[in-house]
Structure formats: structure tokens, C-alpha cells
Amino acid sequence: MRGSVDNVVIRHTAELDDATLAAARSLCDATFGDDFADANWEHALGGVHALRFEGERLIAHGALVARRFLHRGQSLRTGYVEAVVVATDRQRRGYGAAVMAVLHRYIERAYALGALASSDVGAALYLTMGWTRWTGPMAVLAPDGIRPTTGDDIFVRPVTARLDPALPLVCDWRNGDMW
């Protein structure tokens, strides 16, 4: 799996040099603007990165990190997708789908559940790739207990997890955006 699939390279954060990490962060900043804070970038670190280059230029990026979600009385090993971005002059050409296809392989082999938060712009891509919008209640396991959350557009991709939208999907606590 390591190497290149559809010209997408997958590497762990620890394998990326400073220039590649800076290019990925810059791509996120340029595309997401003020909506992308330091905490958002931190969420994308520590897992694997799917990278699509055109020559030396990074044109697409997505990260997959491990999280734990609670659902139906179980702790689910969750592959959480972060920082999926395509350079604005390269959008709508399949690069985002190529990045996601590589991340799907990791989700299917290593996790009980895939999950991600999406903007309205990205939602169409995820729906066409088999992700399902979570319609049930959501919460976070905060330091002071389980707290309901609202306002996030969450998509799931069950692998072995059995989900029941009548029951809450509870994410782990982290700095910045919970989802």
C-alpha cells in the first residue's frame, strides 16, 4: 500500500520533511482561509497523509488519524479524515477523489469506522464515494462528561461497526473543533 496509487503517495507524518508539511499547511490555509486554525492543522498530524503532486507542487492532500468514538456501549477504532484539500486551480478534476480512494483502503483495513466532518462544498464528493451523512445525535466525551454537540455535518463509513442513528455518536475530546 505504501508508494503510489493513482499518483497519490501515502506517508506517515513522521516521514514527511518540513517542506512537504509546510506545503500541505499552506494549501489548507489558501483553500480554507480563516476557517483553518492551528488546531485544525494539529488534528491532521500523527497519522497518514495522502499527497498528490504535479511535478514538485503539492496539489491535493488528505490525512487520516486514529480516534476513538463511543457508540452502542462500545469504543470504536475510528479512522478520521482531516484536511482534505485540492488547490483551487486544480479542483473538479478527480484529485480529491483520488486522495480519498487511497484513504479508504486504510480505513477498510485498519478501522471499525471511518468518519469526517465536511463543508457543504465537500459533501457531494463524500456522498458519491459511499459515505453516509450521520443523522443521529452527536456528543463529545469532554473532561466533565458527555456533552451534546450540534451544527456539524458528519459523514460515516462503517467497516465492521454497527451504527444506530437513534443512539448518539460520541467523539473523543481534543483542542479546537471536536468534529
URCOR-V379601 format. One record per residue. RES is the residue in three letters. OMEGA is omega in radians with two decimals (999 if undefined). Layout:
BEGIN
res = {RES:RES}
omega = {OMEGA:OMEGA}
END
This chain:
BEGIN
res = {MET:ARG:GLY:SER:VAL:ASP:ASN:VAL:VAL:ILE:ARG:HIS:THR:ALA:GLU:LEU:ASP:ASP:ALA:THR:LEU:ALA:ALA:ALA:ARG:SER:LEU:CYS:ASP:ALA:THR:PHE:GLY:ASP:ASP:PHE:ALA:ASP:ALA:ASN:TRP:GLU:HIS:ALA:LEU:GLY:GLY:VAL:HIS:ALA:LEU:ARG:PHE:GLU:GLY:GLU:ARG:LEU:ILE:ALA:HIS:GLY:ALA:LEU:VAL:ALA:ARG:ARG:PHE:LEU:HIS:ARG:GLY:GLN:SER:LEU:ARG:THR:GLY:TYR:VAL:GLU:ALA:VAL:VAL:VAL:ALA:THR:ASP:ARG:GLN:ARG:ARG:GLY:TYR:GLY:ALA:ALA:VAL:MET:ALA:VAL:LEU:HIS:ARG:TYR:ILE:GLU:ARG:ALA:TYR:ALA:LEU:GLY:ALA:LEU:ALA:SER:SER:ASP:VAL:GLY:ALA:ALA:LEU:TYR:LEU:THR:MET:GLY:TRP:THR:ARG:TRP:THR:GLY:PRO:MET:ALA:VAL:LEU:ALA:PRO:ASP:GLY:ILE:ARG:PRO:THR:THR:GLY:ASP:ASP:ILE:PHE:VAL:ARG:PRO:VAL:THR:ALA:ARG:LEU:ASP:PRO:ALA:LEU:PRO:LEU:VAL:CYS:ASP:TRP:ARG:ASN:GLY:ASP:MET:TRP}
omega = {3.14:-3.09:-3.02:3.03:-3.07:3.14:3.04:-3.14:3.11:-3.12:3.02:3.11:-3.10:-3.13:-3.09:3.09:-3.09:-3.11:3.13:3.09:3.12:3.12:3.12:3.12:3.12:3.10:3.09:-3.14:-3.09:-3.08:-3.07:3.12:-3.07:3.11:-3.09:-3.09:3.11:3.13:3.10:3.12:3.11:3.12:-3.09:-3.07:3.06:3.10:3.12:3.12:3.01:-3.00:3.08:-3.13:2.92:-2.96:3.10:-3.06:3.04:-3.11:3.12:-3.09:2.96:3.14:3.08:-3.13:3.12:3.03:3.05:3.05:3.06:3.10:3.11:3.13:-3.13:3.00:-3.06:3.02:-2.99:2.99:-3.04:-3.09:-3.12:2.92:3.04:-3.03:3.05:3.11:-3.04:-3.14:3.13:-3.11:3.12:3.10:3.09:-3.12:3.08:3.11:3.12:3.09:-3.12:3.14:3.11:3.13:3.09:-3.13:3.12:3.11:-3.08:-3.09:-2.96:-3.00:3.03:-3.04:2.93:3.12:3.08:2.99:-3.06:2.94:3.07:-3.12:-3.09:-3.03:-3.10:3.12:-3.08:3.12:3.13:-3.12:3.04:3.05:-3.14:3.08:3.11:-3.09:-3.11:3.11:3.14:3.13:3.07:3.04:-3.07:3.10:-3.14:3.10:-3.12:3.14:3.09:3.04:3.12:2.98:-3.13:3.08:-3.04:3.10:-3.13:3.08:-3.12:3.03:3.06:-3.11:3.02:-3.08:3.10:-3.09:3.04:-3.12:-3.09:2.96:-3.01:3.13:3.09:-3.13:3.02:3.10:3.12:3.14:3.12:-3.10:999}
END
